[in-house]
Amino acid sequence: MSNSETRAGAAAPANGAGQAMEVKTVLAGFLSDFNNFQADIKGRLQKQEDRMTMIDRKTMNFSGRPALSRAATMEAPHQKAFSAYLRSGDDDGLRGLELEGKGLNVAIAAEGGYLVDPQTAEIVVSVLKSSASIRSVANVVHVDANAFDVLIDHTDIGAGWATESGSQAETATPQIDRISIPLHELSALPKASQRLLDDSAFDVENWIATRIADKFSRSEGASFVSGDGIDKPKGFLTYDSAANGTEAWGEFGHITTGVDGDFATTNPADAIVDLVYALGARYRANANFVMNSKTAGAVRKMKDADGRFLWSDGLAAGEPARLMGYPVLVCEDMPDIATWAPAIAFGDFRAGYTIAERPDLRILRDPFSAKPHVLFYATKRIGGDVSDFHAIKLLKFAMA
């Protein structure tokens, strides 16, 4: 082999090694640049994520505030003006709201008083709903008129089987009655001294709401049970009753205990069972017992043939007690056990009794009639009457 061939063969590996080294260098540079690029992208993404997190937090804080801000914007002007009216008789703020069109639904003529602050009205409404009154189980509707009409179809349409060639006979026509429930004015007249009203620590709105709610709940509750319908709702116990199955429309069906002024000595719970099944099946699903505390005390001692109590207390707070599986409303306006007294009622009161009311509550401040005290004349329009006589049955404590 010549010397030139030997030198060429030795140079070839040297050139290959140099090329490999160059490729490694280029590749290392590329990887370094790629890692730097990747780190830069991650840094940018992290900054963007941090920025979005900060924006989300600000948005959450901001979105949490507007509800309060809007409430303050909506309620504060009237609430502040109403408080000024209650404390000092200054009604310029309320008149301003009316003139500006902001309070067309909350401000009225001074001689009729002013509608109360929405929060105060809500306190009154919630107390009325939670009170032990027929209201809690009856049908309550809000109206803007002076009366509420209920159309009652208490008969059935006739029906018959038709044949292919036979003539179809005319069937009976249903009878529809109109029950008109007029709205009456329920009022309360609490009073407070001007010195007490001048005390900024005294929560005049809550005090008025509490006093009004107490007066209204007691007055309306008694009327829904025994009101005579003259300038007040008509109570369901003011209607006549007849032995179950013989009653006409306008009368309630009743069951008797078999003993004057008491339950029977033997099997006293039979009267309760008879009362439950005197009510039509379509009403029993939503039925309630209604009685006062004294009657409840007598009933909860009753046991069935196996020695189990018919009465069971509610398992959760606020849940009503149950008698034979049906809720019990303990209403102190119901009569005590006495001869021929309808001390227990059972029925679907949502179908059987309707309460119609105007949703607004008005207050007129009177600083003159009871000096040095200030009177607050609160009024509400409300009515009530029976809407379905088949939906309620009575238990009377008398001989059959």
C-alpha positions in Angstrom: 0.0 0.0 0.0 1.3 3.4 -0.9 1.9 6.2 1.5 -0.8 8.3 0.0 -3.4 5.6 0.4 -2.3 5.2 4.0 -2.8 8.9 4.8 -6.2 8.9 3.1 -7.4 6.0 5.2 -6.2 7.7 8.4 -7.9 11.0 7.5 -11.4 9.4 6.9 -12.0 8.5 10.6 -10.8 11.9 11.7 -13.3 13.6 9.5 -16.1 11.3 10.7 -15.4 12.1 14.3 -15.4 15.8 13.6 -18.8 15.6 11.9 -20.2 13.6 14.8 -18.9 16.2 17.3 -20.4 19.0 15.2 -23.8 17.3 15.1 -23.7 16.8 18.9 -22.8 20.5 19.4 -25.6 21.6 17.1 -28.1 19.2 18.8 -27.0 20.4 22.3 -27.5 24.0 21.2 -30.9 23.2 19.8 -32.0 21.3 23.0 -30.7 24.3 25.1 -32.7 26.7 23.0 -35.8 24.5 23.1 -35.5 24.2 27.0 -35.2 27.9 27.3 -38.2 28.4 24.9 -40.2 25.8 27.0 -39.3 27.5 30.2 -40.3 30.9 28.8 -43.7 29.5 27.7 -44.3 27.9 31.1 -43.4 31.2 32.7 -45.8 33.1 30.5 -48.5 30.6 31.1 -48.0 30.8 34.9 -48.2 34.6 34.8 -51.4 34.3 32.8 -52.8 31.8 35.2 -51.9 34.0 38.1 -53.5 37.0 36.4 -56.7 35.0 35.7 -56.8 33.8 39.3 -56.5 37.3 40.6 -59.2 38.5 38.2 -61.5 35.6 39.3 -61.0 36.6 43.0 -61.8 40.2 42.2 -64.8 39.1 40.2 -66.0 36.9 43.1 -65.6 39.7 45.5 -67.3 42.1 43.1 -70.1 39.7 42.3 -70.7 39.1 46.0 -71.0 42.8 46.6 -73.5 44.0 44.0 -76.4 42.0 45.5 -75.9 43.9 48.7 -75.2 47.1 46.8 -78.3 46.7 44.7 -80.3 45.8 47.8 -79.0 48.9 49.5 -79.7 51.0 46.4 -83.2 49.6 46.1 -84.2 49.4 49.8 -82.2 52.0 51.6 -83.9 55.1 50.2 -87.4 53.9 51.2 -86.2 52.2 54.4 -84.4 55.4 55.5 -87.3 57.6 54.5 -89.8 55.2 56.3 -87.7 55.2 59.4 -87.6 59.0 59.4 -91.4 59.0 59.1 -91.9 56.6 62.0 -89.5 58.5 64.3 -90.4 62.1 63.5 -93.3 62.2 61.1 -91.0 63.5 58.4 -92.6 62.2 55.2 -90.6 64.4 52.7 -88.5 61.4 51.8 -91.5 59.2 51.1 -93.2 61.9 49.1 -89.9 62.4 47.2 -89.8 58.7 46.3 -93.4 58.9 45.1 -92.8 62.0 43.0 -89.6 60.5 41.5 -91.4 57.4 40.4 -89.1 55.2 42.5 -91.8 54.2 45.0 -95.0 54.1 43.1 -95.7 50.8 44.7 -94.6 51.8 48.2 -95.9 55.3 48.8 -99.5 56.4 48.9 -101.5 59.4 50.1 -100.6 60.6 53.6 -104.2 60.5 54.8 -104.2 56.7 54.1 -100.7 56.1 55.6 -97.6 54.7 53.9 -96.8 51.2 52.8 -94.3 49.7 55.2 -90.7 49.0 54.4 -90.4 45.7 52.4 -88.3 44.1 55.2 -90.8 45.0 57.8 -93.7 43.7 55.7 -91.8 40.4 55.2 -91.3 40.0 58.9 -95.1 40.4 59.4 -95.9 37.9 56.6 -93.5 35.3 57.8 -94.8 35.5 61.4 -98.4 35.2 60.1 -97.4 32.1 58.0 -95.7 30.4 60.9 -98.4 31.1 63.5 -100.7 28.2 64.5 -103.6 29.4 62.4 -105.8 28.0 59.7 -103.7 30.2 57.4 -100.9 27.7 57.5 -103.1 25.0 55.9 -105.6 27.0 53.9 -105.5 28.3 50.4 -104.0 31.9 50.5 -104.4 34.1 47.4 -103.2 37.7 46.8 -105.7 40.0 45.0 -105.8 43.6 44.0 -109.6 44.0 44.1 -112.0 44.4 47.0 -113.3 40.8 46.7 -112.2 37.4 45.4 -114.7 35.1 43.6 -114.4 31.4 43.7 -116.4 29.3 41.2 -117.4 25.9 42.6 -118.6 23.0 40.5 -120.0 20.7 43.2 -122.0 18.4 41.0 -120.9 16.1 38.2 -121.6 15.9 34.5 -123.9 13.1 33.6 -122.6 10.2 31.5 -123.9 7.1 29.8 -122.8 4.2 27.6 -123.4 4.7 23.9 -124.3 2.1 21.4 -123.4 2.0 17.7 -126.9 2.6 16.4 -128.8 3.9 19.5 -129.5 7.5 20.2 -127.6 9.4 22.9 -129.7 10.7 25.7 -129.0 14.1 27.1 -127.0 14.0 30.3 -127.3 16.1 33.4 -125.9 19.6 33.5 -123.4 20.5 36.2 -124.3 23.2 38.7 -121.8 26.0 39.4 -122.0 28.2 42.4 -120.1 31.5 42.8 -118.6 32.2 46.2 -117.6 35.9 46.7 -115.0 36.5 49.5 -115.1 40.2 50.4 -111.9 41.8 51.8 -112.2 43.5 55.2 -109.8 45.9 56.9 -107.8 44.4 59.7 -106.1 47.0 61.9 -103.7 47.3 64.8 -102.8 50.4 66.9 -99.5 50.1 68.8 -98.0 53.1 70.5 -94.6 54.3 71.6 -93.3 57.4 73.4 -91.5 60.0 71.4 -88.5 59.7 73.7 -88.2 56.1 72.8 -88.5 56.8 69.1 -85.8 59.4 69.4 -83.4 56.8 70.8 -81.3 55.7 67.8 -80.6 52.3 69.5 -84.3 51.5 69.4 -85.2 49.4 66.4 -88.6 50.9 65.7 -89.2 49.0 62.4 -88.7 45.6 64.1 -90.8 46.6 67.1 -93.7 47.7 64.9 -93.5 44.5 62.8 -93.5 42.4 65.9 -96.5 44.2 67.5 -98.5 44.2 64.3 -97.8 40.6 63.5 -98.9 39.5 67.0 -102.1 41.5 66.8 -102.9 40.5 63.2 -102.2 36.7 63.8 -104.5 36.6 66.8 -107.3 38.5 65.2 -107.3 36.8 61.8 -106.8 33.3 63.4 -110.0 33.7 65.5 -112.0 35.0 62.5 -111.0 32.1 60.2 -112.5 29.7 62.8 -115.5 31.5 64.2 -115.8 34.9 62.5 -119.4 36.0 61.7 -118.5 37.5 58.3 -119.6 41.0 59.4 -116.6 43.3 58.8 -114.4 40.2 59.2 -113.7 36.9 57.5 -116.3 34.2 57.9 -115.1 31.2 60.0 -115.8 27.7 58.9 -117.4 26.8 62.3 -120.1 29.4 61.8 -121.8 27.2 59.2 -124.4 24.6 60.1 -123.7 20.9 60.0 -125.7 17.7 59.6 -125.1 14.0 60.1 -122.5 12.8 57.6 -124.2 11.8 54.4 -127.3 13.9 54.9 -125.7 17.3 54.6 -126.6 19.7 51.8 -124.3 22.2 50.1 -123.7 25.0 52.6 -123.4 22.5 55.5 -120.6 20.4 56.8 -121.0 16.7 57.5 -120.3 15.7 61.1 -119.6 12.5 63.1 -120.6 12.2 66.8 -118.7 10.6 69.6 -121.8 8.9 71.1 -121.4 10.7 74.4 -122.4 14.2 75.4 -119.4 16.3 76.0 -116.8 13.5 75.9 -115.4 10.6 74.1 -116.9 7.2 74.6 -115.6 5.2 77.5 -115.1 2.1 75.5 -113.0 2.3 72.3 -112.9 6.2 72.3 -110.6 6.1 69.2 -113.4 4.7 67.0 -114.8 8.3 66.7 -111.4 9.4 65.2 -111.4 6.5 62.8 -115.0 7.3 61.7 -114.1 11.0 61.2 -111.1 10.1 59.0 -113.2 7.8 56.7 -116.1 10.2 56.6 -114.0 12.4 54.4 -113.9 11.5 50.7 -110.8 9.7 49.5 -109.7 12.5 47.1 -109.5 14.9 50.1 -107.7 12.6 52.6 -104.4 12.8 50.8 -103.9 16.4 51.9 -106.0 16.4 55.0 -105.1 17.8 58.5 -106.6 17.5 61.9 -107.3 20.8 63.6 -107.9 21.0 67.4 -106.8 23.1 70.4 -104.3 22.0 73.1 -106.9 20.7 75.6 -108.4 18.4 72.9 -105.0 17.3 71.8 -104.1 16.4 75.3 -107.1 14.1 75.5 -106.5 12.6 72.0 -102.8 11.8 72.4 -103.6 9.3 75.2 -105.6 7.1 72.8 -104.3 3.7 71.8 -105.4 1.2 69.2 -106.4 -2.4 69.9 -102.7 -3.5 70.0 -101.8 -0.8 72.6 -100.0 1.5 70.2 -100.6 5.3 70.5 -102.6 6.9 67.6 -100.6 10.1 68.2 -97.0 10.4 67.2 -94.8 13.5 67.6 -92.8 15.0 64.8 -89.4 13.5 64.3 -87.7 16.8 63.2 -87.9 20.3 64.5 -90.9 22.2 63.1 -92.5 19.0 61.8 -96.2 18.7 63.0 -97.4 15.9 65.2 -99.5 13.2 63.5 -102.7 11.4 64.3 -103.3 8.2 62.4 -100.6 9.4 60.0 -102.2 12.8 59.3 -100.7 16.1 60.4 -102.2 17.9 63.4 -102.6 21.6 63.6 -102.9 22.7 67.2 -105.1 25.9 66.8 -106.1 27.5 70.1 -109.1 29.2 68.4 -110.9 25.8 68.2 -113.5 25.2 70.9 -112.9 23.0 73.9 -114.6 19.6 74.3 -118.2 20.3 75.3 -121.7 19.0 74.5 -122.2 19.3 70.7 -119.0 21.3 70.4 -117.2 20.7 67.0 -113.9 20.4 68.9 -112.1 18.5 66.1 -112.1 19.2 62.4 -110.5 17.0 59.7 -110.2 17.9 56.1 -108.3 19.3 53.2 -108.3 22.9 54.2 -106.4 24.0 51.1 -109.4 23.0 49.1 -112.0 23.8 51.8 -111.1 27.3 53.0 -109.7 30.2 51.0 -108.0 33.3 52.4 -107.9 36.3 50.1 -105.7 39.3 51.0 -104.1 42.4 49.7 -100.3 42.0 49.9 -99.7 45.6 51.0 -99.5 46.7 54.7 -100.0 50.4 55.5 -99.1 52.5 58.5 -100.3 56.0 59.5 -98.5 57.9 62.2 -100.6 59.7 64.7 -98.7 61.9 67.2 -101.8 63.8 68.4 -104.4 61.4 69.7 -102.4 59.9 72.6 -99.9 62.6 73.7 -97.1 62.2 74.7 -97.2 58.8 72.9 -97.3 58.3 69.2 -99.8 55.9 67.7 -99.1 53.8 64.6 -102.3 52.8 62.8 -101.5 49.7 60.7 -104.1 48.3 58.3 -104.3 45.3 56.0 -107.1 44.1 53.8 -108.1 40.4 54.2 -111.0 38.1 53.8 -111.8 34.4 54.2 -114.6 31.9 53.6 -115.4 28.3 52.9 -114.8 27.3 49.3 -115.7 23.6 49.4 -118.0 22.1 52.0 -117.2 18.5 51.0 -113.5 19.0 51.9 -114.0 19.3 55.7 -115.7 17.1 58.3 -116.4 17.8 62.0 -116.4 15.7 65.1 -119.1 16.7 67.6 -119.1 15.5 71.2 -122.7 14.4 71.5 -125.0 11.4 71.3 -125.7 10.0 67.8 
